[in-house]
């Protein structure tokens, strides 16, 4: 929780804040402080994240030198106030009932940490990555399996669509052939009738006499 309790905060937002706090404090030499009465993460005295949970919602503020523009395209973000936005700080705001993209925010916390942490700390982090990083070790496997399943499903749908299209095309060709054949037959019949009607009366009488 923050320094000032929020008893009526959305439980989902509270759970999201708890998870982000874990991510924040798992980073090398990260400490917790409460300037302005709000939770913040610092490394060697430099702030890299601010978590504010209140009855009205949750805000997460991080410095994003690399993903700043992409982050600001999202509907729940805005440049941080007090002039901090000009330095790359972004604030994400969530109201009660909103879904919180914890994984994305965790990535932002890591990016913000790397933006302000001293090189010595970053070198130690590269040598021994912090536990409780952005995603748990077991998380990628289900995602990979789900992605593979989705690809297989898409392939099956595409294959079925191709087969259906082939069947429709074959039926259309067969129907066109039948129509063409019937039309040809009708033309031949009409031609024969025209030929028969074009004979002279003498010819018709000769033909009739020959049949006797």
C-alpha positions, 0 to 999 in steps of 0.5 A: 500500500502507499503511505496514505491507505486507500481502503476503498481502492479496487482490489484488482488495482491493489493487486497490480500495485503489489505486483509492480512493487515486487518488480520495483524492489527486486532490482539491484540496490532498489529502495522504497521511499514516500516523497509527497506521501506516495510510493516510489522506487529509488536507486542510489537516491535517484527515483525511477518509478512512482506508484500511487494507489488511491480510492479513485484509481492507480497511477504508474509513473516511469521514465521511458527514454526508448519507448516514450513515443510508443507508450504515449500512443496508448489510451491510458498514458500521458506525459507526466506533469510538473515538466517531467514529461519533457524529460521522458517521464510517462504516467499511466492512469487506471480507474476502478474496473480497468485492466492493468497491463502489469507485464508492460508496466513491469517492462517500463519499470525496468527501462526506467531503472536502466535510465537512471541507475549508475553504470556500476549498478547496471554492470552488476545487474547484467552480471547477475539479473535480478529475481522477480524480473518482468515475467516469471520463468514459467510464464513464457512456456504457456504463452509459447504454447498458446501462440503455437496453438493459435498458429495451428488453428489459423492454418486449419481455418485457412486450409478449410477455406481453401478447400471450400473455395476449391469445391465452390470453383469446381461446382461452378465450372461443372455448372458452367459446362452443363449450361454451355452444353445445353446452350449448344444443344439448343442452338443445334436444334434451332438450326435444324428447325430453321433448316427444315422450315427453309425447304421449298414446298416442292422439296418438302413434298418430294421428301414426304413422297420418298417416305411412302 
